[in-house]
Amino acid sequence: MQKRDWTDGHVERWKPVLPELDPDVEGAVTRMNKLSVHLRRVREQSLVDFALDRQEFDTLHKLAGRGGKAAPSDLAADLDLAPASVTGRLDALERRGFVRRTPSVTDRRRVDVELTDEGRSTWIGAMEFLGNEEDRLLGVLAKDERALLNDMLRRIMVVAEDKGGAGWD
């Protein structure tokens, strides 16, 4: 017999109230929501453990995603922020030793922002904390099951993104 989770009881409670309720749809959506909340809590704990606030992590993450070096304007675009907001974030990260600003090699009026070794190791540590939990959770599935789950979620997201409401980075 398969183990039960909290959602099984949730679906059982609601089925008599809403007889037309599709238990598979309700179960899948409820589990995805609960999993999302769980992973968000793990991510937030990783930020606490690495003494990062969400804005700092997001900025380091976007910078790392550009190979560890970017113009502030590129980071502003990636973060969907005004350039002045990014300047404030970079000031704080620079004070902590996570980034450094250097003159641009292509335009002497600009600066580039680079991750420092400390910034990179802090970002990687926070990422590994969450990644370990993701591996633990999805490790209950065989490799082909993970691929199938990924494909099924992609098909669902294509429909969600088609309405323009679920696209984010």
RAGIHU-V850401 format. One record per residue. N is the residue number from 1. PHI is phi in radians with two decimals (* if undefined). Layout:
n->N phi->PHI
n->N phi->PHI
This chain:
n->1 phi->*
n->2 phi->-1.32
n->3 phi->-1.12
n->4 phi->-1.72
n->5 phi->-2.16
n->6 phi->-0.99
n->7 phi->-1.13
n->8 phi->-1.01
n->9 phi->-1.14
n->10 phi->-1.03
n->11 phi->-1.11
n->12 phi->-1.07
n->13 phi->-1.17
n->14 phi->-1.52
n->15 phi->-1.02
n->16 phi->-1.18
n->17 phi->-1.31
n->18 phi->-2.18
n->19 phi->-1.02
n->20 phi->-1.41
n->21 phi->-1.05
n->22 phi->-1.43
n->23 phi->-1.10
n->24 phi->-1.27
n->25 phi->-1.17
n->26 phi->-1.06
n->27 phi->-1.11
n->28 phi->-1.14
n->29 phi->-1.15
n->30 phi->-1.11
n->31 phi->-1.13
n->32 phi->-1.09
n->33 phi->-1.10
n->34 phi->-1.14
n->35 phi->-1.14
n->36 phi->-1.08
n->37 phi->-1.11
n->38 phi->-1.04
n->39 phi->-1.17
n->40 phi->-1.11
n->41 phi->-1.13
n->42 phi->-1.11
n->43 phi->-1.07
n->44 phi->-1.10
n->45 phi->-1.15
n->46 phi->-1.12
n->47 phi->-1.16
n->48 phi->-1.09
n->49 phi->-1.09
n->50 phi->-1.81
n->51 phi->0.93
n->52 phi->-2.01
n->53 phi->-1.63
n->54 phi->-1.03
n->55 phi->-1.12
n->56 phi->-1.10
n->57 phi->-1.05
n->58 phi->-1.00
n->59 phi->-1.19
n->60 phi->-1.06
n->61 phi->-1.10
n->62 phi->-1.14
n->63 phi->-1.16
n->64 phi->-1.09
n->65 phi->-1.16
n->66 phi->-1.80
n->67 phi->1.43
n->68 phi->1.55
n->69 phi->-2.61
n->70 phi->-2.81
n->71 phi->-1.39
n->72 phi->-0.95
n->73 phi->-1.13
n->74 phi->-1.17
n->75 phi->-1.12
n->76 phi->-1.03
n->77 phi->-1.13
n->78 phi->-1.08
n->79 phi->-1.57
n->80 phi->0.99
n->81 phi->-2.22
n->82 phi->-1.23
n->83 phi->-0.92
n->84 phi->-1.11
n->85 phi->-1.16
n->86 phi->-1.19
n->87 phi->-1.00
n->88 phi->-1.09
n->89 phi->-1.11
n->90 phi->-1.15
n->91 phi->-1.01
n->92 phi->-1.15
n->93 phi->-1.18
n->94 phi->-1.20
n->95 phi->-1.05
n->96 phi->-1.46
n->97 phi->1.45
n->98 phi->-1.56
n->99 phi->-2.42
n->100 phi->-2.40
n->101 phi->-1.77
n->102 phi->-2.32
n->103 phi->-1.04
n->104 phi->-1.16
n->105 phi->-1.43
n->106 phi->-1.80
n->107 phi->-2.62
n->108 phi->-1.19
n->109 phi->-1.47
n->110 phi->-1.95
n->111 phi->-2.17
n->112 phi->-1.92
n->113 phi->-1.94
n->114 phi->-2.18
n->115 phi->-1.23
n->116 phi->-1.51
n->117 phi->-1.02
n->118 phi->-1.16
n->119 phi->-1.11
n->120 phi->-1.14
n->121 phi->-1.19
n->122 phi->-1.15
n->123 phi->-1.08
n->124 phi->-1.09
n->125 phi->-1.03
n->126 phi->-1.14
n->127 phi->-1.16
n->128 phi->-1.12
n->129 phi->-0.98
n->130 phi->-1.22
n->131 phi->-1.04
n->132 phi->-1.10
n->133 phi->-1.21
n->134 phi->-1.07
n->135 phi->-1.10
n->136 phi->-1.07
n->137 phi->-1.19
n->138 phi->-1.38
n->139 phi->-1.16
n->140 phi->-1.28
n->141 phi->-1.77
n->142 phi->-1.23
n->143 phi->-0.95
n->144 phi->-1.20
n->145 phi->-1.22
n->146 phi->-1.10
n->147 phi->-1.12
n->148 phi->-1.14
n->149 phi->-1.03
n->150 phi->-1.04
n->151 phi->-1.14
n->152 phi->-1.14
n->153 phi->-1.15
n->154 phi->-1.06
n->155 phi->-1.06
n->156 phi->-1.16
n->157 phi->-1.15
n->158 phi->-1.04
n->159 phi->-1.16
n->160 phi->-1.09
n->161 phi->-1.23
n->162 phi->-1.09
n->163 phi->-1.51
n->164 phi->1.41
n->165 phi->-1.82
n->166 phi->-2.17
n->167 phi->-1.46
n->168 phi->-2.71
n->169 phi->-2.07
